Amino acid sequence: MSGHSKWATTKRHKAAVDAKRGKIFSVISKEITLAARDGGKDPEFNPRLRTLIIKAKQSNMPADNIDRAVKKGTGELGGITIEEMLYEGYGPGGVGLIVEVTTDNKNRSASEIRSTFSKGGGNLAGAGALAFNFKRKGQFLLAKDKMDEDALTELALENDAEDVLVEKEHYEVICETGQYDKLAGAFSNADIIPDSSELAYLPENLIAVTDEDVARKVLKLIENLEDLEDVKAVHGNYDMDEALLEAINS
């Protein structure tokens, strides 16, 4: 989705963050386990793990939960096998959605996601149906009151950001996936906590959504998908006018 659509959606979801704290911990725990499994338990030599631990602490995740997730990844604790999956589908208005999943039960995830798409007026698509229209990038969104534009631009470019976009209420910093951990660490070292920080699927082409009813249905579908236990993130190729988003969020 475009930067301003993502920003408005981020603000919309913030009101419900505390109620979903357990879900947030579950998603981050799974990511930490996968990072430790693939790169080892020492954050000094595992940039992905280091970034996730920073994210966990920023979300007020207890240290015991972080330690347990790392040990699951290294095999020090027995447990279930976690896998990463990607689902592609269409929502109302033909909007394309990519759903990232970390799960210990592929059948459960597929069933829940298919059902959620169906109930939300959409449908699952085959693998590769939408992925060609998205590029994997690091994406950071920050409210303008968190950092001066010149200081942000300097920090971002010094840490190999690809682009810095200045929007009405926020900044959007884009980078290659290989530079995500470096940028995340730079923000952390500067005591700056982005409002949104993730490896995202950014669309090459956008679908303009101008009808309020369709917009509400798209956002509701995304919200319901994000509420599913195994869903890590949802990315869309929609673009909504700021006035429309403000009307929905009001």
C-alpha positions in Angstrom: 0.0 0.0 0.0 1.1 3.6 -0.3 2.9 5.3 2.5 0.0 7.5 3.6 -2.5 4.6 3.4 -0.1 2.5 5.6 0.3 5.5 8.0 -3.4 5.9 8.5 -3.9 2.2 8.9 -1.1 2.1 11.5 -2.8 4.9 13.5 -6.2 3.1 13.2 -4.7 0.0 14.7 -2.8 1.6 17.5 -6.0 2.0 19.6 -6.3 -1.8 19.7 -2.7 -2.6 20.3 -2.9 -3.2 24.1 -5.8 -5.5 23.7 -3.7 -7.6 21.2 -0.6 -7.6 23.3 -0.6 -11.4 23.6 -0.9 -11.8 19.9 2.0 -9.4 19.4 4.2 -11.4 21.8 3.2 -14.6 20.0 4.2 -13.3 16.6 7.6 -11.8 17.8 8.4 -15.0 19.8 8.0 -17.1 16.6 10.2 -14.8 14.6 12.9 -14.9 17.4 12.7 -18.7 17.3 13.2 -18.8 13.6 16.0 -16.2 13.7 17.9 -18.2 16.4 17.3 -21.4 14.5 18.8 -20.0 11.3 21.6 -17.7 12.7 22.4 -18.8 16.2 21.6 -17.5 19.6 24.2 -14.7 19.9 22.7 -11.4 18.8 26.2 -9.9 18.3 26.7 -12.3 15.4 23.0 -12.6 14.3 21.7 -9.2 13.2 18.2 -10.4 12.5 17.9 -11.8 16.1 19.4 -8.5 17.5 16.7 -6.5 15.6 13.9 -8.7 16.8 15.1 -8.5 20.4 15.1 -4.7 20.1 11.5 -4.9 18.7 10.5 -7.3 21.5 11.8 -4.9 24.2 10.1 -1.9 22.6 6.8 -3.9 22.8 7.5 -4.6 26.5 7.8 -8.3 26.0 9.1 -10.0 29.2 12.8 -11.0 29.1 11.8 -14.6 30.1 9.7 -14.8 26.9 12.6 -13.6 24.8 15.0 -16.1 26.3 12.5 -19.0 25.9 12.0 -18.1 22.2 15.7 -18.1 21.6 16.2 -21.5 23.3 13.4 -23.0 21.3 15.2 -21.9 18.1 18.6 -23.4 19.2 17.0 -26.6 20.4 17.7 -26.1 24.1 14.0 -26.4 24.7 11.9 -29.0 23.0 8.9 -27.9 21.2 6.9 -27.6 18.0 8.3 -26.8 14.5 7.5 -23.3 13.3 7.3 -22.6 9.5 7.0 -19.4 7.5 4.2 -19.3 4.9 3.0 -16.8 2.4 -0.6 -16.5 1.2 -2.0 -14.4 -1.6 -5.5 -13.3 -2.1 -8.0 -10.7 -3.4 -10.2 -8.5 -1.2 -13.2 -6.3 -2.0 -12.7 -4.1 -5.1 -10.1 -6.4 -6.5 -7.4 -5.3 -3.9 -4.5 -7.7 -3.8 -3.3 -8.8 -0.3 -0.2 -10.8 0.7 -0.4 -12.5 4.1 2.7 -13.5 6.0 2.3 -16.4 8.4 4.5 -18.1 11.0 2.8 -21.2 12.1 3.1 -24.6 13.8 0.1 -25.9 11.9 -0.2 -25.2 8.2 -3.6 -26.8 7.8 -5.0 -24.6 10.6 -3.5 -21.5 9.1 -4.7 -22.2 5.6 -8.3 -23.0 6.8 -8.5 -19.8 8.9 -7.1 -17.5 6.2 -9.4 -19.0 3.5 -12.4 -18.6 5.8 -11.5 -15.0 6.7 -11.0 -14.0 3.0 -14.4 -15.6 2.2 -16.3 -13.9 5.0 -14.7 -10.6 4.1 -15.8 -10.6 0.5 -12.5 -11.9 -0.9 -10.8 -15.1 -2.0 -7.5 -16.8 -1.8 -5.4 -17.0 -5.0 -2.7 -19.4 -6.2 0.9 -19.0 -5.3 2.6 -16.3 -7.5 -0.7 -14.7 -8.5 0.2 -11.4 -6.8 3.8 -11.6 -5.6 5.2 -10.4 -9.0 3.5 -7.0 -8.2 5.3 -6.6 -4.9 9.0 -6.0 -3.9 10.4 -7.0 -0.6 11.8 -4.0 1.2 12.5 -2.6 4.7 10.0 0.0 5.7 10.0 2.4 8.6 7.2 4.9 9.4 7.8 7.7 11.9 5.6 10.6 13.1 7.2 14.0 12.2 7.4 15.0 15.8 9.9 12.2 16.5 12.7 13.5 14.5 13.9 16.5 12.5 13.8 16.0 8.7 17.4 16.8 8.1 18.6 14.6 11.0 16.4 11.7 9.8 17.7 12.1 6.2 21.3 12.1 7.5 20.8 9.1 9.7 19.0 7.2 7.0 21.5 7.8 4.2 24.5 7.1 6.5 22.9 3.7 7.1 22.2 2.8 3.4 18.5 3.8 3.2 17.2 3.7 -0.4 14.7 6.5 0.0 13.2 9.0 2.5 9.7 10.2 1.8 8.2 13.2 3.5 4.4 13.0 3.9 1.9 15.3 5.6 2.2 13.8 9.1 5.0 11.3 8.9 8.3 10.1 7.3 8.7 6.9 5.4 12.1 5.3 5.1 12.7 2.6 2.5 15.7 0.3 2.3 16.8 -3.0 0.8 16.1 -6.0 2.9 19.8 -6.5 3.6 20.1 -3.1 5.2 17.0 -3.4 7.4 18.8 -4.6 10.5 21.5 -1.9 10.1 18.8 0.9 9.9 16.8 -0.6 12.8 19.9 -0.6 14.9 20.7 3.0 14.0 17.2 4.1 15.1 17.6 2.2 18.3 21.0 3.7 19.0 19.4 7.2 18.5 16.6 6.3 20.9 14.1 6.6 18.1 11.2 4.2 18.1 9.5 4.0 14.6 5.7 3.8 14.6 6.0 0.9 12.2 9.1 -1.1 11.3 9.0 -4.2 9.2 10.2 -6.1 6.2 7.3 -5.4 4.0 6.0 -6.3 0.6 5.6 -3.0 -1.2 3.4 -2.9 -4.3 4.7 -1.8 -7.7 1.3 -0.7 -8.9 -1.6 0.5 -6.8 -5.4 0.1 -7.0 -7.2 3.3 -6.1 -10.1 2.7 -3.7 -12.5 5.7 -3.7 -15.7 4.1 -2.5 -16.1 4.4 1.3 -18.1 1.1 1.6 -15.4 -0.8 -0.3 -12.6 0.9 1.7 -14.3 -0.1 5.0 -14.6 -3.7 3.8 -10.9 -3.8 2.8 -9.7 -2.4 6.1 -12.0 -4.7 8.0 -10.7 -7.8 6.1 -7.1 -6.7 6.8 -8.0 -6.2 10.5 -9.6 -9.7 10.7 -6.6 -11.3 9.0 -4.2 -9.6 11.4 -6.3 -10.8 14.4 -5.5 -14.5 13.4 -3.0 -16.1 15.7 -0.6 -17.2 13.0 -0.6 -14.0 10.9 2.5 -11.9 11.1 1.6 -9.2 8.6 -0.7 -8.2 5.8 0.4 -6.2 2.8 -1.9 -4.7 0.2 -1.7 -2.9 -3.2 -4.4 -0.4 -2.4 -4.3 3.4 -2.3 -6.9 5.4 -0.4 -7.3 9.1 -0.4 -6.4 10.8 3.0 -9.8 12.4 3.3 -11.4 9.0 2.8 -9.2 7.4 5.4 -9.9 10.2 7.9 -13.6 9.7 7.4 -13.3 6.0 8.1 -11.0 6.5 11.1 -13.1 9.2 12.7 
